[in-house]
């Protein structure tokens, strides 16, 4: 029987990869257009809703509660499962190392609290939910994330620009793997808890380990250089986004890791992409660099 998935945010990072992964697995796709489509109508009869909407940081307080209330209502009306891409903001800087589904949500900052309240609303409403929680994204094209926008632009010169402590473990998620995991969980949804908070292990790397891994992946020396936050500080009065980048700055200095034990229990057959290949794909957009040459070889 053909299964149907509705992709919200199909042109965004997570949504774009989910659309490809679900299509490759034989699902029937519906891509939602916020400028044209009605959510209640678009969700009619679907089995899964991928909630890939992600407003800019400065719009979270106004838009996240409204958008996700609409998603919850659509899911409940169709008994559909929502796949919700979660992040690590909810834990806060005081959470113990090795984050799991049972780690308390101790965030006190605005973005962390908005996320925590949004997640709790899905659980409290009884929506069938798969919350797939991941670290920072590694994409296969330039999409404005931390890695490609801030850290990778100077890789062609052998420089990784790093925004935090070089010795602090940091969680990363390769988006094609995250999307494959979403499909695999969707296929098993009938056997899952009604609300599943599932950390995605991805890769855990210090800044220096990331630089070393990039040296290996790109077959060229890569040196880590600390990013100066001073220019961003000067931009704070003019760009609302800057306030929120500073709000989450602590994650670049706080050692953290998403524990993969529960993920392995639910998807023991899942084989992650080798780290070297993921980094090659995440840097292939750097034209004229060793990254592009390695990818083309």
N, C-alpha and C positions, 0 to 999 in steps of 0.2 A: 504494500500500500504506500502510495506517495505521501510524504509528509511535507508540511508547508511551514516555512519560517518567514516571519516578517522582520526585516532589518531596519531598525531606526538608526539613522546616521550612517547610511551605507557608503557615503563618500569620505567618512572619517577614518581614523587609524584602525580601531578595533572593528568597526562595522565593515570596512572595505575587505579586511582579511577574512572576516566571518562569511561575507557573501561568497567569496571565492571557495572557502572550505566547505560550506554547506552545499554549494552547487557541485563541487567535485564529489561529494558524498551522495549525490542523487536527490537532494531535497528540492522541492519547488520553492523558488524565491519570490518574495514580494519586497520591493525596495520602497520605503516610505519617503515621500517628498513633503516636507513640512509646509512648503509654500502652496501646495496644491491639494494634498490628500486629507481626508478626514480619518483620524485614528480609529475611531469606533468601527467605521466601515472597513478600513484596511485590515483590521485585526479579525474580522469575522471569519470564523472557521479555522484559524491558524493553530498550529500545534505549539509553536515556540515563537517568542518575541525576543529579539536581541536588542537590548536597550543601549544602543551605542551613542545616544545623544550626549554631548558634552559641551555646554556653554562655556564661554570664556570665564576665567576666575571671577572677574569683577561682576558677573551676572549670576553667579551661583545662588546668592541669597534670594534673589527675586525669581529666578527661573527654575532651579532644581526642584523645589517642592511642587510646583505646578505641573511641570513636565512629567514627573514620576507619578504624581497622582493620576494623571491621564493614562499612563502605562498600566498602573495597578488596576484601574477600572476596566480597561480593555482586556487585561489578562483574566480577571475574575469573570467577566462576561462570557469568556470563551473557554474557561478552565485551561488556559494556556500556561506554559512554563516560561518564565522570564529569565533570560541569561543576562546577568548584570555584571559588567566589568567593575570589579572593586579595586581600590588602591590601598596604600598603607597609611594614609593620612589619619585614619581613625585611632590608631594606637597611641600616638603622642610620644614625646621624648622620654617619658618616664616608664614606658612599658618595658618589661624584661626582654632580654635578647632571645631570639628564636621564636618569631611570631607564628601563632597557630590560630585556629578558629576559636580557641578558648582564651586567648590573650585578651585581657580587658581593654575596652576602648577608653583610653584615658586622655584623649586629645581635648585640649581646652581652647585651642585657637579656632577662629571662625570656619575655615575650610574643613578642618577635621570634624567639627561638630555638625556641620551641614551634611557631610557624608554619613556620619554615624546616625543621625536622625532619619536620613533617607533610607538607609539600610533597615533600620528598626521598623520603619513604616511598612516595608514589604513583609517582614516577619509578622508584625502585629495584624496585618490585614489578611493573613492566611494565603497570600499569593504563592503559587508554586514558583520557587526561586532557586536558581543556581547562581550564587555570588562567587565568581571566579576572580580571586584577589591576586593582583600582580604588582611587581615593582615597576621601575621606569622602563619605557618601551625601547626596543630596538626594532626599527622599521626597515622595510626593503626599499624605501625611497625617501627622499627628503620630505618630511611632513611636519616640520616645526617643533619636534620634540627636543628634549634637552640634549640628547646625544648628537643628532645631526645639526641642530641649530647653533649650539654653543661649543660642544666638545670636539666635533670632528672636522670643522672647516680647515684647520691647519694640518691635518694628517698628511696631506700631500707634501708638506715640508718636514714631516716626521715629528710633529708636535701634537700631543693630546692635551687640550685645555680642560683642566679639571676644577670643578667649583667647590671642592671641599677637601677634607683630610685624605691624603693619599693612602693611609693605612686603615681606613674604616671600611669594613665590608658593606656592600651596597647591593640591593636586589634589582635584578634586571629580568625582563621578559621579552623573548623574541616573538614578535606578533604572529607570524605564521604558526608557531607552536601553540600559542595561546588560543588561536582560532581552531586549530585541530582538536585541542582539548575540549573546547566548547561543543564541537560537533559530537565528540565521543560521549560527553556527558549528556547531551540532548538525546542521544540514542538510548541511554540507560535511564532516562528520567523517571520511568515508572517505578524503578527500584530504589530511587533516591529519597532521602528525607524531603518533606514538603519545602523546607527552607534549608539549603545547604550552603554554608560558608566554607569555601574551599581555597586555601592558599595554594598558589601555583609556584613551585620552587624555582623555575627558571635557572638563572645563573647568579651566584653570589660572588662578587669580585671587589677587592679593594681597588682604589684608583690605580695603584702601581701594578696590580695584577691585570687590570684592564689594559694598561699600556703595554705590558709584556705580551698579553694575548694578541693584541693588535700587531705587535712586531712580528709575531709568528704568523698570523693570518695574512698579513700584507707583504711578508718577506722583505721587510725593511725596518731599520731601527725606528722606534717611536719613543720619544721622551715625554714624560709628564711635566706639565707646567701648571702651577696653581693659577686659577682665574682670579682676577681682581674684581671685587664686588663694587668698588668705588664708582665706576662709570654708571652702573645700574642705580646706585644710590642717588646720583645726580639727576637721574631721569624720573625719580619717584613723583615729583610734583606734577609731571606732565603726562605720565602714562599710568592709568589706574592699575594695570596688570602688575606693575613693579611692586606695589604694596604686598601683593599676594605671593610673589616670588620670594620676597624676604620672609614672609610668614612661614614658608615651607623650607627655608634655607637649612634648618637644623638637620634635615634628612641627609644632607651631604657630609655632615660631620658625625652623625649618630651611627655607630655600628649596628647593622640590622640584617636579618635574614628571614625569609619565609620558609617555614618548616614544611618539607614535602612528604612527611609520613602519611598523612591522611589522603593526599593526592595519589600516592602510590597504592594505597589500599583500594581506592575507587577505580583507578585506571592502571592496573599493574602491567598492561600491555603497551602503555604509551612509551614511545621511544623519542626522546628529545633530539633536536637537531644538534650535531656537534658544535661546540662553542666556536671553533675556528671558522666553520662554514657560515654560521650566523653572523659573525663579525664581517666576513667578506661580503655577504649580502647587504649588511647594514651600511657599508661604506662604498658600494659600487656606484653610487650617484656622484662620487667625487671624480669628475672627468679629469683625465690627464694624470691621475694619481696611480700609485701602485695598486690601490684597491680595485680600480677599474681594470687594470691589466691582469691581476690575479683572477678576477671574476671571468674575464673573457678567455682565459687560458683553458 
